[in-house]
């Protein structure tokens, strides 16, 4: 798991804690367990999602009987266009991943971080629509350092070939600089002859 991705997830959780202080305990446990116990992290994220969905229902459909199952509530809210389509895939994805974690199926750290990202988007919208909150700033993953870029590049065989070709060319320039840059018997260097051959007399002008 990339350190930058974990740092971004932590930043998102900190913003959510500031926006939703009543959920501080749940949010803190989600990020604390994302690395070592991702199954528990996604289950807790699903529990928080369920609390939010129930609150949306109570705020918009208080006179109707509430369905028993979470996916039925979500589908009802979807039919009434009370949840934007752009969030539905995130909501269902988070619900499904929470179910997977609850049944002790394997969940990866990347899964937990993705759930945190989904939860951030869902709660950001929820805060604006139902809690009169301002839009939350979106933390971004910082670019990789040059050191990491160099290490990753050295693992790439194509990059190594290009590097070796360039080094060989540089070595050739250093090794044969007298032949290339110094003037010969005609008082002209090889570089000058090439230039004149191509741009003065044309391609056929080499002698």
C-alpha positions as CSV (number, residue, x, y, z in Angstrom):
1,X,0.0,0.0,0.0
2,X,1.5,3.3,-1.0
3,X,2.3,5.7,1.8
4,X,0.7,8.6,-0.1
5,X,-2.6,6.8,-0.4
6,X,-2.7,6.1,3.3
7,X,-1.8,9.7,4.1
8,X,-4.6,10.9,1.8
9,X,-7.1,8.5,3.5
10,X,-6.0,9.9,6.9
11,X,-6.6,13.4,5.7
12,X,-10.1,12.6,4.5
13,X,-10.9,11.0,7.8
14,X,-9.6,14.1,9.7
15,X,-11.9,16.3,7.5
16,X,-14.9,14.1,8.2
17,X,-14.2,14.1,12.0
18,X,-14.1,17.9,11.9
19,X,-17.4,18.0,9.9
20,X,-19.1,15.2,11.9
21,X,-17.8,15.3,15.4
22,X,-20.6,13.0,16.7
23,X,-19.0,10.2,14.5
24,X,-15.5,10.7,15.7
25,X,-15.2,7.3,17.3
26,X,-16.4,5.4,14.3
27,X,-14.3,7.4,11.9
28,X,-11.1,7.0,13.9
29,X,-11.6,3.3,14.2
30,X,-12.0,3.0,10.5
31,X,-8.7,4.6,9.7
32,X,-6.9,3.0,12.6
33,X,-7.8,-0.5,11.3
34,X,-7.5,0.1,7.6
35,X,-3.9,-1.1,7.6
36,X,-3.8,-4.0,10.0
37,X,-7.5,-5.1,10.0
38,X,-9.1,-4.0,6.8
39,X,-12.1,-6.4,7.3
40,X,-13.0,-4.6,10.5
41,X,-12.5,-1.2,8.8
42,X,-14.9,-1.9,6.0
43,X,-17.5,-3.3,8.4
44,X,-17.4,-0.1,10.5
45,X,-17.6,2.0,7.3
46,X,-20.7,0.1,6.3
47,X,-22.2,0.6,9.8
48,X,-21.7,4.4,9.4
49,X,-23.2,4.3,5.9
50,X,-26.3,2.6,7.3
51,X,-26.7,5.3,10.0
52,X,-26.5,7.9,7.3
53,X,-29.0,6.2,5.0
54,X,-31.5,5.8,7.9
55,X,-31.1,9.5,8.7
56,X,-31.8,10.4,5.0
57,X,-34.9,8.2,5.1
58,X,-36.1,9.8,8.3
59,X,-35.6,13.2,6.9
60,X,-37.4,12.6,3.6
61,X,-39.8,9.7,4.1
62,X,-40.9,9.9,7.7
63,X,-44.5,9.1,6.9
64,X,-43.8,5.9,5.0
65,X,-43.0,2.6,6.6
66,X,-39.3,2.0,6.4
67,X,-38.0,-1.2,4.7
68,X,-36.2,-3.6,6.9
69,X,-33.1,-4.1,4.7
70,X,-30.5,-1.5,3.8
71,X,-30.5,-2.3,0.1
72,X,-34.3,-1.9,0.0
73,X,-34.0,1.6,1.6
74,X,-31.3,2.6,-0.9
75,X,-33.4,1.4,-3.8
76,X,-36.5,3.3,-2.5
77,X,-34.4,6.5,-2.2
78,X,-33.0,5.9,-5.7
79,X,-36.5,5.5,-7.2
80,X,-37.6,8.8,-5.5
81,X,-34.4,10.5,-6.8
82,X,-33.3,11.3,-3.2
83,X,-29.8,10.1,-3.8
84,X,-27.8,11.3,-6.9
85,X,-26.9,8.7,-9.4
86,X,-23.2,9.5,-9.1
87,X,-23.2,8.3,-5.6
88,X,-25.2,5.1,-6.0
89,X,-22.3,3.0,-7.2
90,X,-20.2,4.2,-4.2
91,X,-23.1,3.4,-1.8
92,X,-23.6,-0.1,-3.2
93,X,-19.9,-0.7,-3.4
94,X,-19.4,0.3,0.3
95,X,-22.4,-1.8,1.4
96,X,-21.2,-4.9,-0.5
97,X,-17.6,-4.6,0.8
98,X,-18.9,-4.3,4.3
99,X,-20.9,-7.5,3.8
100,X,-17.8,-9.2,2.6
101,X,-15.8,-8.1,5.6
102,X,-18.6,-9.1,8.0
103,X,-18.5,-12.7,6.6
104,X,-14.8,-12.9,7.2
105,X,-14.0,-13.0,3.5
106,X,-10.6,-11.6,2.5
107,X,-10.4,-7.9,2.3
108,X,-7.3,-6.0,1.3
109,X,-5.8,-2.7,2.5
110,X,-6.6,-1.2,-0.9
111,X,-10.2,-2.3,-0.4
112,X,-10.4,-0.4,2.9
113,X,-8.8,2.7,1.4
114,X,-11.3,2.7,-1.5
115,X,-14.1,2.4,1.0
116,X,-12.8,5.4,2.9
117,X,-12.8,7.3,-0.4
118,X,-16.4,6.3,-1.1
119,X,-17.4,7.2,2.5
120,X,-15.8,10.6,2.1
121,X,-17.8,11.4,-1.1
122,X,-21.0,10.1,0.5
123,X,-20.7,12.0,3.7
124,X,-19.6,15.2,1.9
125,X,-22.8,15.2,-0.1
126,X,-24.9,14.2,2.9
127,X,-23.4,17.1,5.0
128,X,-24.3,19.6,2.3
129,X,-27.8,18.3,1.6
130,X,-29.0,17.5,5.1
131,X,-26.7,19.2,7.6
132,X,-26.2,22.6,6.0
133,X,-22.4,22.1,5.9
134,X,-20.0,23.7,3.5
135,X,-18.3,21.5,0.8
136,X,-15.3,19.7,2.2
137,X,-11.9,20.3,0.5
138,X,-10.7,17.2,-1.3
139,X,-7.3,15.9,-0.3
140,X,-5.2,14.7,-3.2
141,X,-2.4,12.1,-3.3
142,X,0.9,14.0,-3.6
143,X,3.1,13.2,-6.5
144,X,5.8,10.7,-6.1
145,X,9.3,12.0,-5.1
146,X,12.0,12.0,-7.7
147,X,13.8,9.3,-5.7
148,X,10.9,7.0,-6.0
149,X,10.5,7.8,-9.7
150,X,14.2,7.0,-10.3
151,X,13.9,3.7,-8.4
152,X,10.8,2.6,-10.3
153,X,12.4,3.7,-13.6
154,X,15.4,1.5,-12.9
155,X,13.2,-1.5,-12.6
156,X,11.9,-0.9,-16.2
157,X,14.0,-2.7,-18.8
158,X,13.0,-0.3,-21.6
159,X,14.2,2.7,-19.5
160,X,17.5,0.9,-18.8
161,X,18.0,0.3,-22.6
162,X,17.4,4.0,-23.3
163,X,19.7,5.0,-20.5
164,X,22.5,2.7,-21.8
165,X,22.2,4.0,-25.4
166,X,22.4,7.6,-24.2
167,X,25.4,6.8,-22.0
168,X,27.1,5.0,-24.9
169,X,26.5,8.1,-27.1
170,X,27.9,10.4,-24.4
171,X,31.0,8.1,-24.1
172,X,31.4,8.2,-27.8
173,X,31.4,12.0,-27.9
174,X,34.0,12.2,-25.2
175,X,36.1,9.4,-26.7
176,X,36.2,10.7,-30.2
177,X,35.7,14.4,-29.7
178,X,38.9,15.3,-31.5
179,X,37.7,13.5,-34.7
180,X,34.2,15.0,-34.4
181,X,34.9,18.6,-33.4
182,X,38.5,19.3,-34.5
183,X,39.3,20.5,-38.0
184,X,40.8,18.0,-40.5
185,X,43.1,18.6,-43.4
186,X,40.4,20.6,-45.2
187,X,40.1,22.9,-42.3
188,X,36.6,21.7,-41.5
189,X,35.3,19.5,-38.6
190,X,33.0,16.5,-39.1
191,X,30.1,18.4,-37.6
192,X,30.6,21.2,-40.1
193,X,30.8,18.8,-43.1
194,X,27.5,17.1,-42.0
195,X,25.8,20.5,-41.7
196,X,27.0,21.7,-45.1
197,X,26.2,18.3,-46.7
198,X,22.5,18.4,-45.5
199,X,21.6,22.0,-45.5
200,X,23.9,23.7,-48.0
201,X,24.5,21.1,-50.8
202,X,21.7,18.7,-50.0
203,X,21.8,15.1,-48.9
204,X,23.9,14.1,-51.9
205,X,26.4,16.8,-51.1
206,X,28.6,14.6,-48.8
207,X,32.1,14.1,-50.2
